[in-house]
Amino acid sequence: MKLTAEQHQQFDDNGFLLVPDVFSLDEVIALRDESNAIFQHHRPEIWREKNGEPRTAFGCHEYNEVFRALTLDSRLVKPVEQIIGEQLYIHQFKVNPKVAFEGDTFPWHQDFVTWHEDDGMPEARAMNAAIFLDDVHASNGALMFVLGSHKEGMIYAEDVNGRRWLERKDVVRLIRSGDDIAIAEGRAGSVLLFHGDVVHGSAGNITPLPRRILYVTYSALSNHLLRPTRPPYIAHRSFEPIVAVERAVQHATAHHTA
Ligand SMILES: O=C(O)CCC(=O)C(=O)O
């Protein structure tokens, strides 16, 4: 998948880009099935909400073949290579299910401040490619972005209990009216690309509609971690170059649709 000049410009202007209907429904169903099976496990890589429901399953591409294939899929790798302008390695992989009724908030933050301060990533030459595994609506916990906020560069935020949420004074400075915020809504199978410095967050999900989103964080090969402190299942230590595979997920999930 190659971004058009217009899509690339939108990403540069806003700090994110939503590309609808990239993965087929068969692929999405297979990815949902794999995620649901993983959420049943109790292992340190699977973090939970206060009531025990899954919140984030990290690093599952390391033990699940479908997810491993997904990280190589050219529909994710190629547009990110195009934006970053270099070959990539995988910095992080996670599925955030934001379960029905219980999925909790992610306060406003930038991702790069954590990658830099805690993982020792030198530059913001890394970004997320996210796949919607459910239809994402404003109501079931869509990501919200502060338009153009990646142009601020890294805004320092203190580590509080392992997270670096933005301080309120910075949020107040950045969000002057509702027009400063964009909500990334889209159908299951859409891909959302976003910059490491773009300010984003999401509200809780009080609807009966789950909102599963899968995230692969890719970084430029020359931008490898210098002094990672977080566990390897969160900040990966393999800096192998990714070689894109055409429709890798479709091949890996063929048994679901055969
Ligand atoms: O899945 C979400 O709603 C937000 C996730 C996020 O921003 C994060 O994990 O840093």
The ligand as an SDF file (V2000), in Angstrom:
LIG
                    3D

 10  9  0  0  0  0  0  0  0  0999 V2000
   -6.0780    2.0970   22.8480 O   0  0  0  0  0  0  0  0  0  0  0  0
   -6.2610    3.2530   23.2340 C   0  0  0  0  0  0  0  0  0  0  0  0
   -7.3890    3.7070   23.4130 O   0  0  0  0  0  0  0  0  0  0  0  0
   -5.1080    4.1960   23.4510 C   0  0  0  0  0  0  0  0  0  0  0  0
   -3.8160    3.4990   23.5530 C   0  0  0  0  0  0  0  0  0  0  0  0
   -2.6420    4.3830   23.7920 C   0  0  0  0  0  0  0  0  0  0  0  0
   -2.6780    5.5520   23.4950 O   0  0  0  0  0  0  0  0  0  0  0  0
   -1.4280    3.8020   24.3690 C   0  0  0  0  0  0  0  0  0  0  0  0
   -1.4150    2.5840   24.6730 O   0  0  0  0  0  0  0  0  0  0  0  0
   -0.4400    4.5460   24.5230 O   0  0  0  0  0  0  0  0  0  0  0  0
  1  2  2  0
  2  3  1  0
  2  4  1  0
  4  5  1  0
  5  6  1  0
  6  7  2  0
  6  8  1  0
  8  9  2  0
  8 10  1  0
M  END
$$$$
